[in-house]
Amino acid sequence: MITVDRKYLLVLSLAYIYLPIVIFFVTWTRPPIALVCLEVLLTCVFRCWKSAGSGELVTRNMQNIQINFWLLLLVGAFFIWIGYYAGYGRFVDQASDWQKHNAVLADLVNKAWPVYYSNGDEHSMLTYYIGQYIVPGLVGKIFHSFRCAEIALYVWNEIGVFLVFLYIISFIKARKTVEQVVVAIAIPFFSIPLWLSELILSYCTKFGFSQVGVGQFFIYSHAIKLQYSNNFVLLRWVFPQAITIWLILMIMLQYREYVKYYVLVMLPAILFGTFSFLGMLPLALGSVSERLIGKDRKTAFQIFSFENISVTLTAGLVLFFYFLGNATGEKPADIGFHLIPYTTGTISIYLVFVLTNVVLYSIILYQNHRKDGIYYSCFALLVILPLFSMGRHNDLVMRTSIPALFVLMIYLLLLIKEQCNKGLDALLTSRKVALCLILILIGAYYPFSEFSSCVRSEDYSKLGHGNEWASLEAFANRKANVPNDFKYNYYSYDLEDNIFYKYIAPARD
């Protein structure tokens, strides 16, 4: 048996989260700014690690977990298998979003950092959530090989998924082999019961299957686009916004009472997924509010700790100005932020989506989490998000929901685990757990369907035959005749007015 020591797990996880951040500051900012930010970050990380080593971050509810060596190998092989068909390493035909992933990675390998583009009369800077690409991109740059970068990305993603697995079994105290196997399967295949909600919408409203979204979208029309993505879709299509975000969430859940480290732990999420970071903020606010309302107000006010304030005023400001040029730049109306125009004729779409996929789970979990601020924030976010839209495919809803959906999965695993501890009879007679398992199995339909489709449609002939974007530079022009999200999502234009470019990025030769 191998013991998973929480202290070392925290150190490894913080190293995984912060290595790309360190590389970013060293290569994308001026030396004095990098020095100040890194000194503050490394000091605060050391203080956090020291607290873990001294036992400050240890409570009676946290225990080291043991896992069988052979099971550890099998779980690792399972995640490698999942990653293979998710497209990591480009051994199989990849989802269409990989055109973007490969272009970002190629630009990090082939261009100087920071990455700048010149396309016609436009000059711009790559301004995107590049966190998950930085380490593989650096590997590719060192070896002058995009292929090395692809393999490094495969390895880097797998390390992250494996750390998430270890954190989950530690958090829910999954000591039995069957419990650990269930966690491993849940990581790629958990989903809300989207298929059930589609059936209800079809049979109980005027919207037939022809009007219901195909595949992962609950509905996709000109005005209404709703999707809460399952875990395999996230791993296959938008892994940069999921893997490290999940790891950050697990640290926050494990050490949720240590408010003084919240910013230190959560801030890197900005560079991995901006919408995902936005989705984490209500959860942190819910945790702090829980303490303000309860008897632990002293802990709540630790949000103003040295660690939180110093990290915010240094690294936080630099990352803020990095994304500011993109966020405040010119955005066409079709990809801008707006309310979804529900009418009396279409409000049933929203109601079915929310009641089936969100409210049912909130009722199931209420008894166990009625005093949990994160619980309320999680479900409030999932109820509110489908009222809004941003991005051509409504990325706001799809990606801001990632943290809340992951917390939902963790809470459901906790519920099943606690009921199993009461014995087989209690498990078999619990209506709540029975309903929970039915919803989970229905939800698994779409991720298993997409995974099996990837396995069946494996096509090596498409690899390297022009399906990839060689670089984002081809779209870096606001006059280009391409979809608006191609030319506005990845860049900061008007660099002469960009604070990051003028005062923070290294001076150009």
Residue pairs with C-beta under 8 A, 6 or more apart in sequence:
1 66
1 67
1 68
1 69
2 66
2 67
2 68
2 69
2 72
3 64
3 65
3 66
4 64
4 65
4 66
4 67
4 166
4 169
4 170
5 64
6 52
6 58
6 62
6 63
6 64
6 170
6 254
7 52
7 53
9 163
9 166
9 167
9 170
10 48
10 49
10 52
10 57
10 251
10 255
11 49
11 52
12 163
13 163
13 167
13 247
13 250
13 251
14 45
14 48
14 49
14 251
14 265
16 159
16 160
16 163
16 244
16 247
17 244
17 247
17 248
17 265
17 268
18 41
18 45
18 268
19 135
20 131
20 132
20 134
20 135
20 268
20 271
20 272
21 41
21 131
21 268
21 271
21 315
22 38
22 41
22 42
23 134
23 135
23 138
24 130
24 131
24 134
24 271
25 33
25 34
25 37
25 38
25 41
25 315
25 318
26 34
26 38
27 113
27 114
28 113
28 114
28 322
28 505
28 506
29 37
29 318
29 504
29 505
29 506
30 504
30 505
30 506
30 507
33 318
33 504
36 314
37 314
37 315
37 318
40 310
40 311
40 314
40 315
41 264
41 311
41 314
41 315
43 310
44 261
44 264
44 306
44 307
44 310
44 311
45 264
47 307
48 57
48 261
48 264
48 307
51 57
51 258
52 58
57 255
57 258
59 257
62 170
62 254
63 170
63 173
64 170
65 166
65 169
65 170
65 173
65 174
65 175
66 175
67 169
67 180
68 177
71 177
71 180
71 181
75 162
75 165
75 180
75 181
75 184
76 158
76 162
78 184
79 158
79 161
79 162
79 165
79 184
79 187
79 188
80 158
82 161
82 188
82 232
82 235
82 451
83 89
83 154
83 157
83 158
83 161
83 235
84 91
84 92
85 92
85 236
85 451
85 454
85 455
85 458
86 232
86 235
86 236
86 239
86 454
87 93
87 94
87 95
87 98
87 236
88 153
88 154
88 157
88 158
88 239
89 150
89 151
89 153
89 154
90 98
90 102
90 150
90 463
92 454
92 458
92 459
92 460
93 457
93 458
93 459
93 460
93 462
93 463
94 102
95 236
95 237
97 237
97 238
98 468
99 467
99 468
99 469
100 469
100 472
100 490
101 133
101 239
101 240
102 150
102 468
102 469
103 468
103 469
103 470
103 471
103 472
104 126
104 128
104 130
104 133
104 472
104 490
105 133
105 136
105 137
105 140
105 146
105 149
105 150
105 153
106 146
106 149
106 470
106 471
107 115
107 126
107 471
107 472
107 473
108 115
108 130
108 133
108 134
108 137
108 138
108 140
108 141
108 149
109 137
109 140
109 141
109 145
109 146
109 149
110 146
110 471
111 471
114 125
114 126
114 505
114 506
115 125
115 126
116 123
116 124
116 125
116 126
116 508
117 123
117 124
117 125
117 126
117 472
117 473
117 476
117 491
118 473
118 476
119 473
119 474
119 475
119 476
119 477
119 480
120 477
120 479
121 477
122 476
122 477
122 478
122 479
122 493
123 493
123 495
124 476
124 491
124 492
124 493
124 495
125 325
125 491
125 492
125 495
125 498
125 500
125 501
125 505
126 472
126 490
126 491
127 322
127 323
127 325
127 326
127 490
127 491
127 492
128 326
128 489
128 490
129 240
129 241
129 270
129 271
129 272
129 273
129 274
130 137
130 240
130 271
131 240
131 244
131 268
131 271
131 272
131 273
132 153
132 156
132 157
132 239
132 240
132 243
132 244
132 272
133 153
133 240
135 152
135 156
136 149
136 150
136 152
136 153
136 156
137 149
139 148
139 149
139 152
140 146
140 147
140 148
140 149
140 150
140 152
141 149
157 239
157 243
160 243
160 244
160 246
160 247
161 187
161 235
161 243
163 247
164 187
164 243
164 246
164 247
164 250
165 183
165 184
165 187
167 247
167 250
167 251
167 254
168 174
168 183
168 187
168 250
168 410
168 413
169 179
169 180
169 183
170 254
171 250
171 253
171 254
171 410
172 179
172 183
172 410
172 413
172 414
172 417
173 417
174 180
174 182
174 183
174 413
174 417
179 417
179 420
182 413
182 416
183 413
186 231
186 409
186 413
187 231
188 231
188 232
188 235
188 447
188 451
189 230
189 231
189 232
189 444
189 447
189 448
189 451
190 230
190 231
190 409
190 440
190 443
190 444
190 447
191 230
191 231
191 232
191 443
191 444
191 445
191 446
191 447
192 228
192 230
192 357
192 358
192 361
192 405
192 408
192 439
192 443
193 356
193 357
193 360
193 439
193 440
193 442
193 443
194 216
194 218
194 228
194 230
194 357
194 443
194 445
194 446
195 442
195 443
195 445
195 446
196 356
196 439
196 442
196 443
197 218
197 352
197 353
197 356
197 357
198 209
198 212
198 213
198 218
200 352
200 356
201 207
201 212
201 218
201 219
201 348
201 349
201 352
201 353
202 208
202 209
202 212
204 348
204 352
205 348
205 349
205 352
206 345
206 348
207 219
207 348
207 349
211 219
211 221
212 218
212 219
213 219
213 220
213 225
213 226
213 227
214 220
215 446
215 450
216 227
216 229
216 230
216 233
216 446
216 450
217 225
217 226
217 227
218 226
218 227
218 228
218 349
218 353
218 357
219 225
219 226
219 349
219 353
220 226
220 227
220 393
223 340
223 341
223 346
224 340
224 342
224 346
224 349
225 389
225 393
225 394
225 397
226 349
226 350
226 353
226 386
226 394
226 397
227 393
227 394
227 397
227 398
228 357
228 382
228 397
228 398
228 401
228 405
229 237
229 238
229 398
229 401
229 402
229 405
230 443
230 446
230 447
230 450
231 242
231 409
231 447
232 447
232 450
232 451
233 446
233 447
233 450
234 241
234 242
234 402
235 242
235 243
236 450
236 454
238 273
238 398
238 399
240 272
240 273
241 272
241 273
241 275
241 276
241 399
241 402
242 273
242 276
242 402
244 268
244 269
244 272
244 273
245 269
245 272
245 273
245 276
245 277
245 280
245 402
245 403
245 406
246 406
248 265
248 266
248 268
248 269
248 280
249 280
249 283
249 403
249 406
249 407
250 410
251 265
252 262
252 265
252 266
252 280
252 283
252 284
252 287
253 374
253 407
253 410
255 261
255 265
256 287
256 374
257 291
257 296
257 299
258 302
259 287
259 288
259 291
259 299
259 300
259 302
259 303
259 305
260 302
260 303
260 305
260 306
260 307
260 308
261 305
261 307
261 308
262 284
262 287
262 288
262 303
262 308
263 307
263 308
263 309
263 311
263 312
263 316
264 307
264 308
264 311
266 277
266 280
266 281
266 284
267 311
267 312
267 315
267 316
267 319
269 276
269 277
269 280
270 277
270 319
270 323
271 319
273 399
273 402
274 323
275 395
275 396
275 398
275 399
275 400
275 402
276 399
276 400
276 402
276 403
278 400
279 381
279 399
279 400
279 401
279 402
279 403
279 404
280 403
282 377
282 378
282 380
282 381
282 404
283 374
283 377
283 378
283 381
283 403
283 404
283 407
285 377
286 372
286 373
286 374
286 375
286 376
286 377
286 378
287 373
287 374
287 377
288 300
288 303
288 373
289 300
289 373
289 377
290 371
290 372
290 373
290 374
291 297
291 299
291 300
291 373
292 300
293 373
294 371
302 308
318 500
318 504
321 499
321 500
321 504
322 500
322 504
324 498
324 499
324 500
325 492
325 493
325 494
325 495
325 498
325 499
325 500
325 501
326 489
326 490
326 491
326 492
329 488
329 491
329 492
329 493
329 494
330 478
330 488
330 493
331 488
332 484
332 488
334 392
334 484
335 390
335 391
335 392
335 484
335 485
335 488
335 489
336 390
337 388
337 389
337 390
337 396
338 388
338 389
338 390
339 387
339 388
339 389
340 350
340 386
340 387
340 388
340 389
342 349
342 350
342 387
350 386
350 387
353 386
354 382
354 383
354 386
357 382
358 379
358 382
358 383
359 379
359 383
360 435
360 439
361 379
361 408
361 412
361 436
361 439
362 375
362 379
364 412
364 415
364 432
364 435
364 436
364 439
365 375
365 408
365 411
365 412
365 415
366 375
367 432
368 411
368 414
368 415
368 418
369 375
369 411
374 407
375 411
377 404
378 404
378 407
378 408
379 404
381 400
381 401
381 404
382 401
382 404
382 405
382 408
385 396
385 397
385 400
385 401
386 397
388 396
388 397
389 396
389 397
390 396
391 485
391 489
392 483
392 484
392 485
393 485
412 436
412 440
415 432
415 433
415 436
416 433
416 436
416 437
419 426
419 427
419 430
419 433
420 427
427 433
469 475
472 490
472 491
474 480
475 482
475 486
475 487
475 490
476 487
476 490
476 491
477 487
478 487
478 488
478 493
480 486
480 487
492 498
492 500
492 501
495 501
495 502
496 502
